[in-house]
Amino acid sequence: PAASMIGGAIVLCAVFAHAGRDWQAARQRSA
């Protein structure tokens, strides 16, 4: 199912982007 793969990729991208923002904010605070 291509739709399932596309949906999973979108979810992964959203989660990764959110985690990246949190990581950058934490790194700036600790710097």
N, C-alpha and C positions, 0 to 999 in steps of 0.2 A: 504493500500500500504506500504509494508515493506521498499521499496526503499525510499519513501518519509520520513518515520520516521528516517531511517539511515542518509539521507541527512540533515535533520533538526538537528539531534544529532551532526553531524560533524560541522555544522555551529555554533551551540550553544557552542561546545567545543572551536572552534576557537575564537569566540567572548569573551568567559569567560577567555581564556588564555591571550588574548590581554589586557583585562581589568585588569587582575591580574598583568601583568607586569607593567601597568601604575600605579596601586595602590601601588605596592611595590616601584617603583621609587619615587612616591610622598611621601610615608611614610619615605623613606630614606632621602629625601631632607628636610623634616620637622623635622626629628629627630635631 
